[in-house]
Amino acid sequence: RREATAQKERLAQMFEDAPSFMAQLEGPDHVFVFVNAAYRQLIANRPVLGKPIREALPEIAGQGFHELLDQVFRSGESFRGNALPVTLRPHPDLAPEERILDFIYQPVRDAAGAIVGIFVEGTDVTQRERATSAVRRNAVRLHFLDRLATETTNRHDADEILAITTRMTGTYLDASICAYADMDADQDGFTIRGDWCAPGSRSIVGHYSLRSFGRMAVRELRAGRPLIVNDNLEELAPDEAAAHQSIGVAATLCMPLVKEGRLTALMAVHHKAPHAWHDDEVAVIREVTERSWAHIERVRDE
């Protein structure tokens, strides 16, 4: 008996110290009877022992995990998930956080073969998957920039370069409008020289005042920072949002080109509906703006 007890304690300690997260659920309600240190870290050390999973982790309702556990308990067939996202809310006052997990739900049987619980084991692969995704996105971005360079390098007409650039950039970002503008000497007026418009959006070529698009536009662009608006109706004052709405846009990403301390040109992509801009999109527009300016300067020198 002493040897059996010691063996049980050794196994329990191995599970506790394992780098992968582990939990034991019992009964059709999936009551927690064991969690190891890695699992407690995953759920921010919330007290879950003795609680059904629906009560212990209410935020995962609607994400399919409760249904998967029910299925495994009924069928007796294990389930393996690879790189599945789960949104956890460690505390009511904290924002939800998405984690990406590799895991298995393994049914546990008693001596008679009846299913009595489910053993959960897995690994948090969030960092790995995000790094892999970043590498993949970067490769796609570089491929686009290479294609854009191939199309514009040997062109000798500035308007043609801008037409190609706005079309390819707008298409790549699945935007509604992509436009290029030159700033006036007064640093307020600007002329949109050319644009590309997706079906359902109209051209915005013309002369405008930067002030009419709001204080944030003036502040950010003159400082050389991109103007990023996800939803102008929510983020801007009504009169400022009206200027954006008047040209048929709800979301704007505008990249300034500052040369010798002066705001020289703008390149912008717009969506006619609200859109949450991603860092990758900002990086693409920054690179395209610099390259476009370089090509146009080359044509001007020629």
N, C-alpha and C positions, 0 to 999 in steps of 0.2 A: 504493500500500500504506500509506504514511504517513497519507493522508487517511482510508482505511478504518479504520485503527487508531484514529485520533483520534475518528472518529465512534462507534466501538464504546465508547471510553472515556467519551465524553460521554453516551451512552445509559446506560452502567453507572452513572455518577454521578447521572443523573436518577432512575433506579430506586432508588439508595441513599438519595437525599434525599426521595423521594416521601412525602407524609403518610400514604398508605394502605400497609398491609403487603403485601409481595410475597414470593413464594418460587417457585423452579423445582424441580420434582421430575422425575426421570428413571427410566424403566424401569417394569416391572410392580410392583416393590417400592417405588416412589415414593421414590427416594433424593434427599436434598437436595443440590443443586449450587449454589444461590444463595438467600440471604435478605437482605433489606434491613434498614435500621436499625429501621423500624417493626415488622417481624416479630420481630426479635431482642428488642425491648422487650416484645412480646406474650408471648414465651416465656421472659422473664427472662434473656435473654442466654445461654441454654444452648448448648453446642457441638453443632450438628446437622449441619453439612456433612459429606457422605460417608456419612451414616447413613440407613437406611430409616426412614420416618416411624413405623412400629410400634415401632422401637427408640428413636428420638429422642424421641418423645412418647408413652410407653406409657400415660399416664393417659387418653388419649382413646379407648382401646379400649372397646368397648361403647356408645359414644355415636353410632355410625352414620357417622362421618367416614371411617374406613378403607373401609367398604363403598361409600360414595359415590365415593371416589377410584378404587376397582376398577371401578365401573360406568362412570365417565367414560373410563377407559383402555380398557375393552373396547368400549364403544359409539361412542366418538368424539363424543358429545353433551355439551356443556357443562352444568354445573349451577350455578344461582344460588340462594344461600340468603339469606333476608331475616330479620334479627333472630333468628337461631338461637343458643340458648345452648350454650356449651361450657365444661366444667369442666377447668381446668388446675391442675396442681400444680407450681409452679416449682422446688420443692426438697422432698426427702423429709421434711424436718423442718417444713415449712410446711403449713398447712391448705389444702385445695383451694379454688380461687377460681373463681366462675362469671363468665364474660364473655359478652357478647352481640355477635354479629358479623353484618355484611353482607359477603358474599364471593361469589366466582365461581371455579369450577374449570374451566379452559379447556384442552382437549387441544392438545398441540403435535405437529406433524407434520414429518417430514423431507421432502427433495426429492421422494421417491417417493410421498408421501402417507401413509406408515405412521405410526401414533401412537408417539411415542418418549418422551413425558413429559406433564406437566400443569403449567400455569402457575396459580399461586394469587394472587389479589389481593382485598383487602377492607379494611373499615374497622371498627374497634372502636366500636360504638355503645352501649356499656353505659350510660354516663351519660345519653345521650339517652333510651334506652328506660326507664330507671329513673325519670327525671323525668316522662316521659309517663305511666308507670304510676302514679306518685304523684299526679299531677293527676287521673287517671281515678278512682283509689280515693277521693280526697278528694271528688270530685263525687258519687260513690255514697254516701259517708258523710253529706254534707250533705243529700242528697235524703232519706235515711232519717230524719235528725233533723228535717227539715221535716215529713215525714209524721207522726212521733211528736208533734211540737208541735201539728199540726192536730187529732190525735185527742184530746189531753189538755188543751189550753188552756181549752176551755169546759166542762170537767167540774167538778163541785162536790162530789165524794165522793172522799176520799183513797184508800179501798180500790179504787175503780174506776180511779183514776189508776194505782195500782200494778199492778193486773191488766193494764191495757192496756200499760203500760211493760214489764213483765216478758215478756209474750207477744211483743210486737213486737221487743224486743231479743234475746230468746232465739232467735226465728225468724230474725232478720237475721244473727246470728252462727252459726247452725246449731249451737247449743249443746244440751246435754242438759237443763240446768236453769238458770233465771234467777231469782234471789231477792232480796228486799229485807228488811233487818233494822234494828231500832232497838236501840241500846245501852242497857244499864242504867246507873244512876247510878254503880255501882262500876267501870265501864269494863272489866268482864270478861264479865258475862252479856249475852247479846243474844237478842232474839226475832225469828225470821223470821216476819214478818207475812203474807207472801204469796209465792207462787212460780208459775212456769210450768214445766211439765215436758213434754219431748218423749216420744213413744211409746217405752216401754221403760224410762223412768226414773220414780221415785216421788217424791212430794212430800216436802220436807224442812221443812215448816212446824213450828215448835216453839221451845223455849227451849234455849240451849246456853251453854257456857263457852268463851270465847276461848282460855284456856290449854290446853284439851284439844286444840286444833288445832295446838299446837306453839309453840316459842319464836320461830320466824321470823314466824308470824302476829301474835303479840303485839308484837314489835319493829317490824315494818313498818307495821302498821295504826295503832298508837298514835302513830307518827311521821308519820302522814299519807301514807305511801307505799303503793302498791298491793301486795297479796300476789299474786305470780305463781309458780305451781307448774305445771310442764309434765307432771311424772310424780311423784306423791307417793311411790310405792314406791322411786324412785331418788333423790329429793332430800331426803326427810325421814327422821328416825329411825323405826324400826318402830312404836313406840307412837303417835307423832304421825301417821304415815301411816294407822294403823288407824282413827283418828277420822275421817279423810276417807273411807276405804274404807267405814266403817260407814253413811255416808249415800249410798253408791253413786257416788262421784266419784273420778276419777283425776287430773284436771287442774283447776286453780282459778285464776280471775282475780277477785280481790276488791278493790273500790275503796272506800276509807274516805272518810267525810265528816266533816271536823274543823271545828267551829264554836267560836270563842272559846277555842281551845286544848284542846277536849275532843272525843274521838271520839264522834260523835253517831249516825251511821248507817252502814250498809254496803250496797253493792249488789254482787252476785257472779254470775258465770256459771261453769258447771261443764261438764266433759265426763266421761262415764263411762269413756272411754279416754284414754290419754296424748295430749296435744295441745300443740304448740309455739305459744305465743301470739305474735301479731304486734303490732307497734307500733300499727297501725291499730285493732286490737281494743281495746287499752288506751285509745286516744284516744276511741273510741266510748263505752266504759263510763264514763270520766271525765266526758264531756259529759252522758251520760244521768243519772248520779248527781246532778250539780249541778242539772240541769233538773228532775229528779223532786223534789228537796228544795224548789226554788223553787215548784213547783206545789202541793206539800203545804202549805207555809207559807202560800201564798195562800188555799188552802181553809180552813186553820185560822183565818186572820184573818177570812175571811168568816163 
